[in-house]
């Protein structure tokens, strides 16, 4: 039917609005969220947090805030990289395997993408970063039971982060659908 050129639209919009933020969040939750939980949990088990509180140092200020701020900076940057990778992958498939013209593909992608699509993905990535950071820090601070508790809470942190990101994505998608 000659509708293969619309693959450029589909790839560009779906990557920037949905796929890039969510896939990035899942990867960050599995990699960084688990590392944060394990590190903080180990500090709780070895009583380093208690030592900080004894020295009148705020664990929230020195341990939580830097990790959450780092996620708030890193996840949107990784989402942009994911957007570029996804759109380039779609371009490669469209041009090399489907025989679409390079210029036509790029032109269609440029016409399909709106600033609201990019903004939607960036808002989602910030919220996902916050969710991952808060869940990872919460689970890390409330470890009980030694090394086994660290492992259990680390797994629970990753699962909870991913589920919350998917739920938040569904909520944001619904909200943005009705707003635009």
Steps between C-alpha positions, in 0.01 A plus 500: 500500500801730506465566871848379594623860522281537810739267680714811551210667683429194711862449600565865583187561706497164679868527591486855633169469685498146632778256426816696573396631843357167614780276373758736646321497835488121506872474426590767757279334764672169441851639495518815709196454720624162614849639561362784713286263705783254550748770598267669748384163634857394560562827681196434721611144577854612585355782716663779301169691491479483879857631520408795278202583719718475810734758346198726435528457123180472303493178296233654279722792410816301439365171369153548353505841339812446283368169370159638411649810338737281299207295374308816415794611284594164349163350405390788271842495332474126449146548367628744238766246403232231483286727280787555259588132492139394441437753226830411332412129524164571336677704235742219428222239473285732288772597258703181478238226531176663387649709222367835618692803381738649752387855437132404511546310824675791670244747367212286626666461840548877525136563413372238743691617807361788698652670801216361713618147412852574621374685808269212590789255493723728707232556765448127525873436531529750787211338685643154437837612635336636813300180552805280455708713736237517771420128489867401494588727792195397702570130452868552576434683825257239631709186465476245778652156532859543388624404156185305420292810573720705266437254217128479568456877515712550188275267302189661647636842412547411133157340472324787677683760291407332173137453601472862615659627179255299289206627705627858480545459126139388463378795706711750307398353166135539595549854623702608197249336267219713636710817518626488143 
